[in-house]
Amino acid sequence: MRMEVTKFFLSIEKEEKWLNDMSSEGCRFVGKHGFSYKFEPCEKGTYRYCIDQRGFLKNSEEFVGFLDELNMKLVHEQWGFYYFEADRSCSTEKIYTDIKSKSSFYLRCILWLACIGILNISIINHANGPYFLNISIPIVANTVVLCLVLSAILKYVWNILLLHLRK
């Protein structure tokens, strides 16, 4: 029996952790539409998930092929995010292991979040009603999203700094 769960994440790491937690509860991730995740029942802890944010890079097929050779199959792709599934036969724990590739991953996340932030600033600058108690709902909602985006960007910058300080 298929199950559908709607969730929103600004952190790829939290989304990845949540997918792995769902797998440990016996739910296999099979796809996504917007913010709705689709699951099928499976044996608990059979699958492990990794997410990568690649954007619209020209070598995406090579990257997917490389991970396929490591027994990590592409489950879903949406908005430049690649969702990989590994079963027990895969010995790879994480996609990125060296400092340079982890930093590049965090920089891609920062770029994606910066695009969302710029869009929100544009909406805030041009927002009008609807109003609730003389407060513009789009201004308040987009300001909250902008604050969340900025905090996520700061977290990723902090992660990059920690990577380079631990060298």
Backbone hydrogen bonds, N-H to C=O, Kabsch-Sander energy under -0.5 kcal/mol:
donor,donor_aa,acceptor,acceptor_aa,energy
3,M,39,F,-2.6
5,V,37,Y,-2.6
7,K,5,V,-0.5
7,K,35,F,-2.5
12,I,10,L,-0.5
15,E,11,S,-2.0
16,E,12,I,-2.7
17,K,13,E,-2.3
18,W,14,K,-2.5
19,L,15,E,-2.4
20,N,16,E,-2.1
21,D,17,K,-2.4
22,M,18,W,-2.5
23,S,19,L,-1.9
24,S,20,N,-2.0
25,E,21,D,-0.9
26,G,23,S,-1.6
27,C,22,M,-2.0
28,R,40,E,-3.9
29,F,27,C,-0.5
30,V,38,K,-2.8
31,G,38,K,-1.1
33,H,36,S,-2.4
35,F,33,H,-0.5
36,S,33,H,-2.2
37,Y,5,V,-3.8
37,Y,35,F,-0.6
38,K,31,G,-3.0
39,F,3,M,-3.0
40,E,28,R,-2.2
42,C,26,G,-1.9
45,G,23,S,-2.4
46,T,43,E,-1.7
48,R,86,A,-2.7
50,C,84,F,-2.0
52,D,82,Y,-2.3
54,R,52,D,-0.7
54,R,80,G,-2.7
55,G,80,G,-1.2
57,L,54,R,-0.5
60,S,57,L,-0.9
63,F,59,N,-1.8
64,V,60,S,-2.6
65,G,61,E,-2.4
66,F,62,E,-2.4
67,L,63,F,-2.2
68,D,64,V,-1.9
69,E,65,G,-1.6
70,L,66,F,-0.8
71,N,68,D,-1.5
72,M,67,L,-2.4
73,K,71,N,-0.6
73,K,85,E,-2.4
75,V,83,Y,-3.3
76,H,83,Y,-1.3
78,Q,81,F,-2.2
81,F,78,Q,-2.4
82,Y,52,D,-3.4
83,Y,76,H,-3.0
83,Y,81,F,-0.5
84,F,50,C,-3.2
84,F,82,Y,-0.6
85,E,73,K,-3.0
86,A,48,R,-2.9
87,D,71,N,-0.6
90,C,87,D,-1.7
102,K,98,D,-2.1
103,S,99,I,-2.7
104,S,100,K,-2.2
105,F,101,S,-2.1
106,Y,102,K,-2.4
107,L,103,S,-2.5
108,R,104,S,-2.2
109,C,105,F,-2.0
110,I,106,Y,-2.4
111,L,107,L,-2.4
112,W,108,R,-2.3
113,L,109,C,-2.6
114,A,110,I,-2.5
115,C,111,L,-1.8
116,I,112,W,-1.6
117,G,113,L,-2.5
118,I,114,A,-2.6
119,L,115,C,-2.1
120,N,116,I,-2.2
121,I,117,G,-2.4
122,S,118,I,-2.2
123,I,119,L,-2.1
124,I,120,N,-2.6
125,N,121,I,-2.3
126,H,122,S,-1.2
127,A,124,I,-0.8
128,N,129,G,-0.5
132,F,135,I,-2.2
135,I,132,F,-0.9
137,I,130,P,-2.4
140,V,136,S,-2.0
141,A,137,I,-2.9
142,N,138,P,-2.4
143,T,139,I,-1.7
144,V,140,V,-2.1
145,V,141,A,-2.2
146,L,142,N,-2.3
147,C,143,T,-2.2
148,L,144,V,-2.2
149,V,145,V,-2.6
150,L,146,L,-2.5
151,S,147,C,-2.1
152,A,148,L,-2.1
153,I,149,V,-2.6
154,L,150,L,-2.4
155,K,151,S,-1.9
156,Y,152,A,-2.2
157,V,153,I,-2.5
158,W,154,L,-2.5
159,N,155,K,-2.2
160,I,156,Y,-2.1
161,L,157,V,-2.4
162,L,158,W,-2.6
163,L,159,N,-2.1
164,H,160,I,-2.0
165,L,161,L,-2.0
166,R,162,L,-1.7
